[in-house]
């Protein structure tokens, strides 16, 4: 049996497993859009308990000067770029691109959603010695 095709298949499988993506954050907002969020969150109606049931625990909780809670959710998924697989170049630089969803919810004193903001954006990260 010819070993070259076997080695080629092994390299393709290895490269595919190394080229995977990485993600961080709350995966419940990974596939959300402005439209789906507006279906879940109704200003003046949706309670804190309902938000927790839909999106889980927030990544960050803060308070306004008036004592109202602000919950923040975020999900980011990154993929390595082709330049990361160029021999020797990847020793000096690393690039990744991906997508980030962010949801910030402002509650009133009765723990009801008063306002919220959802954003979805492309992101790119560059690290290394070369620009």
N, C-alpha and C positions, 0 to 999 in steps of 0.2 A: 504494500500500500504506500502511496506517495505521501510523505510527511508534510510537504509544503502546504497543501490545502488544510490539513489538520492544524498546523501551527497558525495559519491565517485565521481560521475559525476561532481558535483559542484567543488570539489577539483581539479579534473583533468583540468577543464576549467580554474580555477583560476591560477593553476600552469603554464599552457600553456601561459596564458596572461602575467604572471610575468616573464617567461623565454624567452621572446622575445629578439630580437637583438636590438642593437643600432648602429647608423651609423652617420658619420660626414664627411662633405666635399662635393665635387661636384659630384652629382650622374651621370653626363654625362660620367664620366670615370669609373664608378663602374664596368661595364662589358667589358671594353676595354682589348685588348691583344696587344702584340707587333705587331702582324700582322695587326690588325684593325687600330692601330695608324699609322703604315707605309702606309696604304692605304689612310688615311686622310691627313697626313703631308708629303709633298715632299720638300726636301731641295732645296733651290734656287727658289722655285715656289710658295708655299703656303703663302698667305698674312696674316697679322695680323687680318684683317677683316674676312677672311675665318676661321681662328682659333677661333675667338670670336663666329662666327656663329655655328661652330661645337661643341665647348666645353663650351661656355659661358664665363663669366668673370673669370679671374684667382683668386685663393685664395691669391696669393702674387705676387707682381711685384717688381723687383729690377733692378738695373742698374750695368753694368760692369764699370770698370775704364774708358773705352773708350766711355761710354754713351749709349751702346746698351742695349735694354730691355731684361729681363729674366722673363718669366711668369712661375708660378708654380701652378699645380693642384694636389689635393690629395683627395682620398676617402678611408675611413676606415669603415669596418663593423665588429662589435664585438658581440660575443655570450657568455653568461654565461656558465661556466663549471658545471659539475655534483656536484662538491664539494660545490658549492654555495647553494645547496639544502639540505645539511646535517645539521640537527638541531644542534645548538650551535657552530659547526665548522665555519659556515658563520658569526658568531659574531667576529671571530678573523682573518679571511682571506677571500679574494675574488679573484677569478681568472676569467679571460676572455680570449678567443682566437678569432682570426678572420683573416681578410685579408685586405691588404692595397695596393692600386694602386697609383702610383705617376708618374706625367708627368711634365718634365721641358723643356721649349722651349726657345731657344736663337734666337733672331731676329737680323738681320744686320741693318745698318743705313737706308735702304730703307723699313724697316718694313716687311721684307721677312724672313721666317724661314731659318736660317743658320744651325742650329743643334737642336737636341732634344734627350731626354733620357726618356724612359718609364721603370718603374720597377713594379713588382708585387711580394709581399712577404707575408708570414704568420707572424702574430704577436701574442704575448702572453703578458698579463698584469697580474701582481701579486701585490696585496695590502694586507697589514695586518701585524699582529704581528708574525706569524709563517712563516718560509721559505717554 
